[in-house]
Amino acid sequence: MPFLRNAWYVIGFQTEFTEKPIRRQILGEWMAIFRDENGTLCAVEDRCPHRFVPLSMGKVEGSQIRCGYHGLAFSGHDGKCTDRPMDDEGPIPPKLCIKAYPTVEKHLVVWAWMGAKEKADPALIADFGLLDNPNFKSVPGYIHMKANQGLIADNLLDLSHVQFLHPHIASQGDLSQFQNKVETEATAVWSRLYRPSVIPNMFQKKMWGSASERGDSYGDVRFSVPGNIMAYTSVVEEGQPWDSGLMVPSAHLLTPETEYSTHYFWTAGRNALQEDEALDKILHDAVYEVFSTQDGPMIEAQQEAMGESTDFLAHNPVILKPDAAGIRARRMMNKLIREEQAGENLSAVAAE
């Protein structure tokens, strides 16, 4: 399946990037990502047009990046060649430039626009305000997945698997009483799961601090185009509003590296025990272990079973009720990709 290009993708956490270039592959394209002398984030094509070596092997000088092979320098803002020390006669040829990607720093992460620059509207970035909300403590993490982005989104949108794949962290209650409904918006899909009168898992119990043995659990998961997920999870006293007790929101930012691999940037948040640094490490390690030793291997095995195909629906799978949100998200993405490609084809025909 092709990628949706006209969209904002997370390329890393803000704290990752300095004046030392980082090389990262996004949607099959290699980027050199760095900060200029003023701290402004730059993301450019990581390929010198002269001998095709990675520019990330060079160095940053002011607002430009200089190739370490023959010294060609390029602006980190627009990709234009700014210096050619071994060939400085005459005007600079137009093709002597590299691609520069629009970027936005928002909600503790860096977003890059992978499509037509004139369509790069920051207002299209979905709301992930809980990541930098001072009322919550967020712990970040990263996992590299050898699977298509869509398979990971399927996993995160279907919380029914927690009872079977992660029984040690599942809230214990009557499965027949669990309620799930799916809602669709213009560029988002919601999977809302309500679990009444459950016994919280050990992490929730520690943070909740309630003397009650049971509570109501909420898990509203939002998929936003092109593959970013926000989970609003909480445990409250029975019969009380969803936001009246322990809130543990988490973000799952899925960016394709290639068609068969994904950058999985995540954060685990909480509104309790925010000063407990030991708890930060416990939660980070717990989330990392769950996904890297349980979800991850399961999803990667699924990708292996599908071979070179990434179109899950083309395999005619048996569809169960908990699959509804994932199916809607897939269909939404497929529709947007078809529309984008149709528009590009029309533009190409008009230009001929």
N, C-alpha and C positions, 0 to 999 in steps of 0.2 A: 504494500500500500504506500502511496506517496505521502509526503508530509503536508500539513497545513502551514503555509509560509507566512501569510499575513496575520501574525499573532505574536504576542509577547511570551518569550520563554525564559525561565530562570537559568542563569548560567553560573550562579554561585552565590555564596554569602558575601555581604559587603566586607567583612573582616578578612576575607581570603586575599584580597588584591592589594598589591603594593607597586612600587616602581619596578620590581622584578617581574618580567612577563610570565604569565601562566599559559600553557598550551592546553586547549580543551576542544574536543570535537562536539559540535552541536548540529543536529540534523544532517550529519554526514560532512559538515564543513569544519575545517580546522580554524580555530581562532587564536590570536595572541591577545591576552587580556591584561591590562596594566593600568596604573594611575600615572598621570602626567605630573609635572612639577607643582601644579596647583591642587593635586589630589583628585582631579577629574577622571572619571572612569573612561577608559578607551577600550574598544574591542574591534580588532581589524583582522583581515584575512591573514592567516599565518603561513604565507607563501610569497617569497620574493619573486617578482616576475622575471628576474634575470636568470638565475640558476635554480629556482624553485625550492630553495632551502627554507626551513622555518625561520621566520623573523624572530620568533621567541628565543632563538639561539643567540640573538644579538643583544643590544642594550637600549634602554630608554634614555633619551637626551631631551630634557625639557618636555615638549609636547609631541615629540617625534620618536619613532623607533628606528634604529639603524641596524641594517643587516650586518651580521658578523663575518660575512664572506668577502664582499667587495665594497662595503661601506655605503651602499644606497640607503637613503633615509626617507621615511614616509610619515606624513602627519597622522597622528592618532585620532584626529577628529574627522577628517574627510578622505584619508587614504592617498592624497596627492603626494607625488615625489617632491621632497623639499631639498634634497642634496644628492648629487651624483659626482663624487670627487674624482673618479677616474674617467669621466666622460662629460665634461662641463661646458662643451661648446654648443651653441645654438639653443633653440627652445626645447623644453622637455616634451618628448612625445606623449600624446594623450594616453597611450596604452601603458605608459610607465606609471602605473598607479595600482593600488590595492583596494579591496572592498572594505568599507568601514560600516559598522553596524550601529544604528541608534540604540542607546542604552538609557535606562532609568533606574535610579536607586530608590527603592521604596519597600517598606515593611521588612527591613533588615537584609534584603536580598537584591541582587542585580538582575534586571530584566533586559533582554536583547530582542530587537525586532528583526525577524528573519526574512521579511518580504520586501515589498516595494516601499521605499523610504517615505514617499509622500503620503502613505497610509498609516504611518506610525503615530497613532494617537495614544498618549499615556492614559487617557480616560478609559481605554479598553482593558486596562489591567484590573483584574478582579479584586474585590475587597479581602485583604488578608490583614486587616488592622489589628487583630488580636496578637499578631506576632510582636508588634512594638507597643502594645497597650501597657502602660505602667502598672495596671492592676493585675498583670499576669507575669509570671516568670517563665521564659521560654528557653529550652535547652536544644541546641541544634545538633544535627547529625547528617551523615552522608553514607549511602550504600550504592555501589555500582552493580547494576543488574544485567545479566545476560539474557534479556528477554525484551520483547516489544512493549512499548509504553502502555498500550491498551490492555494487555494482560494484567499489568500491575494495577491499573485503574479498576478493572473488574474485581480484583481481590479486595481493594479498599472500599468499594461501593457495596460489597456484600458482607455485612458483619455477621451473617448467620454462621460463617465458617469458624468463628472464634470458639464456639462451643465444642468444636471437634478437633481443630488444629491446635488450639491454645487453651485446653481445659484448665491449666494451672492459673490462667489470668481471667478466665471467663466469670461473669457474674452468675451465681447459681440461683435459678428460679424455674418456674413452670413455663416450658417452651410454648405450650399451647396458649398461654396468655400474652405472649409477645405480640406486639402490633407493629406492622411495617407498612408505610405508604410511600409512594414515589410521586414527585412533582417535577414538572418540566417548565423551565423559563426559556427566554430567547437564546442564551448561550450558557445555560447551566441546568444541571439535573440534581435534584435533592432525593436522598434516601433517608427517610425519617423512621427511626426504630425506637419504640417505647417498650421498656421492660419493667412491669410493675412488681413491686414486692420481691426484690432480689437480694441476695447476700453479696455485698461488694467483695471484690477480690482484695488481696492483702495490701496492694499499693493504695487502692482507693480507700480502704478502711483506715490506713495510717494517716492519710491526708485529710479525710473527711472529719475525723475527730468526734463523730457522733457516738452516743451510747447505744443507739438503736442497732439491733441486729440486722434489720432489713431496711431497704430504701427503694425509691423508684429511680430507674436509670434511663437516661435519654442519650440517644446517639444520632444526631442529625448530621449527615455527611453530604457536602456539596461538591459536585464536580463542575469545574469551570473550564471552558475552552481556553487553551488547547490541551489541558491535561493536568490541571492543578486542583488539588482536593483539600478542603477544609473540613475537619470533623469537630463538631460541637458536642462534646461528651460531658455528662454531668451525673452526679449522684445526689439525691435530695431526700428529705424526709418524705415518707409516703403521703401522697395527696397534695404536696407542695409544688409551686412553679419550678420549671426546669432549671432556672438560673438562681435558685435560692440557696444552694448548698455548694458542694465541691464541684468546680468546673475545671475540666482538664482538656482544653482545646488542643488540637494538633493539626499541623499543616503537612501535606504530602505533595511536594512539588516535583512533577515528573517531566523530565526533558529528554527527548530522544537523543542519544549519542549517534546511533545508527538505527536502521530498521530493526535490528536484532539486539540492541543494547540500550540501556536507559540510565541517565543520571537521576538518582533518587535523593533529593534534598528534603530533609524533614525536620520538624521541630516538635517537641513535646512541652506543652504549657500547663500551668496550674495557677490557681488563685489562693493556694494555701501553702504554708511553710516555705515562703519564698526566700527566706534567708538561710535555709538549710542547704549548704553547698554539698554536703555528703549526699543528700537526696538527689541533687543534680546528677551526680555520677551514677547513682543507683538507677535512676530513670533512664538516663542515656544508655547505659549498658543493657538494661532490660529490653528497651525498644530495639536496640541493635541486635541483641541475641535472638529475640522473637522473629525479626524479619530475616536475619541472615542465616538462621538455622532451621526455620520452619516455613514461613511464607516464601522466602527467596528460593530455596530448593524446589518447592512445589511448583512455583511459577516457571522457573527455568526448565523443569521437567516437562511442563506443559508446552513451552516453546519448542523444546527438543522433539516432542511428539508431533508437533505441527510442521516440523522440518523448515523449509525455506518460506513457508507461507506465514503471513502475519494477519490474514483476514480470518478471524475466529469464526464468524458467521458463515463463511464459505464452506466450512467443514460440516455444516448441518448438525450442530450439537443438540443434545437434549436440553431444553430450556426449562428451568425450574422457577418457581415464584421469586426467590431471592435474587434472580438474575435480572429483574426488570430494570433497575437503575443502570446497570452496566450496559444492557442492550440499548437503552435510550441514549446513553452517552456515546456509544459507538455509532449509532445511526445519525446522531447530531454531527459528529465529527466527519463521517463519510459524506454527508450532505454538503457541509461547508467546503470540503476538499473538492467535491465535484463542481460546485459553483465557482470556486476559485480557479480551477483548471479551465472551465468553460469560458470564464472571463479572459484568461490569458490567451486562450485559442482565438477568441474573437479579436483581441488586440493584435495578435500576430497576423491574422488575415487582413485586418484593416491597414496594417503597415505595408503589406505587399503591393 
